[in-house]
Amino acid sequence: MEIGEKLDILADAAKYDVSCSSSGSARANGGGLGNAHKSGICHTWTADGRCVSLLKILMTNSCIFDCEYCVNRRSHDTPRAILTPEEIAHLTVEFYKRNYIEGLFLSSGILKSPDYTTELLIRTAKILRKQYHFNGYIHMKGIPGTDPVLLDELGRYVDRVSVNIELPSERSLHLLAPQKTKKAIMAPMKFFRDSILVHREEKKHFKRAPSFVPAGQTTQLIVGASGESDRQILLLTEGLYRAASLKRVYYSAYVPVMKGKNLPAIKRPPLNRENRLYQADWLLRFYKFRAEEILTPEEPDFDEELDPKCNWALRHRELFPVEINRASYEMLLRVPGIGVKSALRIVRLRRYGYLSFDDLHRLGIVMKRAGYFITIGGRYYGNVSLDNAHLRNRLISRTAAREVREMSLFDGQT
């Protein structure tokens, strides 16, 4: 099989893995090729808003596992291909020289065993780092069931690893991926967490201490392939951030390309649900919300028309309106229409005097939302009161309504 054919197969097979982002690495150029400091992945977004590109492929789409939801499952009749470590390294460097990419995102099906597959990943990374002196960004997979010695070696060559948990509960794993267990998935996550902490301490004392996964680890959750509520998924996310010190949890709306007796009969991916999870994830990481605040046992799923922050504010109208000139930073973060940077600017500028309506506009506050939940110098600017039954409709922005309509683009797909 020609290498072009292999690339077509393996690039297409990799498109369902979204757990890639290059932000966080600072691997400098030491006289070789590439620089991960300002580089990244396959049309993704870094933390500072840059769009970057990576060669995103599988090493192989052959797999010994038979996960019901996976397009690469063992029982699926599909063309199979494998790229050798030498071929992957050569492709990466040649694409980089042509300015097509800024790094490599390499995943893989499980070939023979987790250890054997990881050895091939390590060999690929070694060739890039040592033979080609490639200092660009590399993101590879930590495969459950791999010997910790191999995981340790992998971590010394890559910028980021991801161990995909994929399904949100032990029950779902048993039903759709019976060869996987929560314990096996969490083991490499915890290994990387502990090893990253150890190497960070070493870096404090020894400047030349080797790097170990400098951009941290991520994971991916499939949304909609199993029956968990949004609240269950968000509670799991919160637990993963705490237990495994993850940089990011990525959410992938289940795409119904496979058939199976335990898979849901849906016609289109739940993209709006995926979007709401990302919004709620942002609230967890930057707005100091807890999962149990965002979704409750009484309301375990997201509102399709209203973002999680607005929905929370409507459930807690008794806390509003807050006076913009006196409210704490923590309370400002909970006001719809006020972001992290805006809240910091408000706190900083209040030291020099009272803020006015015009001041808030200049700070970038979205007054169409925030106006219902704040007072400015004692004056309320909302055009309906907080206890008005129509406030919800006022908060459903045209953008939110458009998001819902765009989901219908998938209605014609089978």
Steps between C-alpha positions, in 0.01 A plus 500: 500500500632844403568746781238738360233231536614429855473868587147522360389204714679599821417871487131418449511247787648764734228762451285378789772567758467862614726488804768718349617849586854624490483779756725471800826376353815712493753268334761738356698457180848380591643523150282237332163516324180649637395682811207400722495828690255661258386201303219252506251255354282410203269799470439536868509794740762575761422658836591846368268470200744405222386257230777248433544181302646151556543184307219304667502130415481152645811285490263215415124449492541129573387421854468194721205663682139484382340812652148517360503876429843512333548515123832315544359211701635155425176366347450795263565417136712800403833550317792474744838669481810558709779757479842408635673734749747592223219592260318711759817686599591566137150625417494728805832664415419538130159653577662730753764617251220587256322698773194274482509417871648612829517166674366146528193349662543122490245252625464131421289191515636230731732284290580162662510648854515837684874452566581419137302800374664735751845376400421604141382842619822545699708400199321763290561771759866398539565521126344846487686635802839332457542429131321804355558727805134598478405742779142555389189394683425128544181361654463121539274252675546343838348155451328327793673176592848624405797425727587814706864471387386557141268784602792667675714476187219634281452798730862609453456556125150647463347835593156370586330165555134408501340197658146486364241384751234524223198362686373674815426199722612147584159377386544658155849355467367154583220541246685659207869431564516182713877463453558828684464582870499824695791376711715429193422843351570691821835325561698686227321825585616478859849393391538808278354723772753382758795500261423852375498627860833328575667647192365848577665483841825385340486797260485738797831371631679396180464719192621225269266235634329328204147607405212260555169564320545879540157580353320257735237240425146504360214259445190463284141409585250383239165673545181321405619142442372394842219602730672720760351839581692823447534526877671160521745601228575836665554341842742254337681790331538683830633183661751446217635855530548445872627139499720504189597870477387509136564802280181446303207267463377487141146405402412327175137475390430140405487464122266212407718336235497154661213261569471296817233357725607719792547825305235774498282540191576864421520667159736787582776575752386685817709807414303742717554274799873488423505880486324533836754265659785717375328808644449329835859371494612863462294591807673225699852602397483878497182621674531305826172312455447148631332232290224452756412870468477498121271195476282360775326165562175680413648646178766247393525613135591827331248748369513489120427871460682655795868475588590347840601829663173675411306192607675503840426871547131448428488224762658736755318827438505565875874578473444780248525780410853566629647848521783513247701740717493280809460137394788260567709364213350153561146639469584702189613175333147366544329788324392407143677722251810553716809296418820432695699786349209743534453408867869561568484838324194602702673419829815682391322814376276530808807605697496832315130583529144389429435333165224626272286336231735636231802361688351150486434531128862596442610198706317268263219395737207345311232729643219321315555223754676660792247785521239270657731391780684816611446851624740784422515760772167367627325521162351193332536490120298190413185572296309232694532416869684194627177332609332551162384174341624619158861553610604159367382590150691827516820311582474258211723687257477484124835323506365225726193459281724476192710230670188287548390554140841402366465159663222431247764490225555138603130406471543374146793273587459129560 
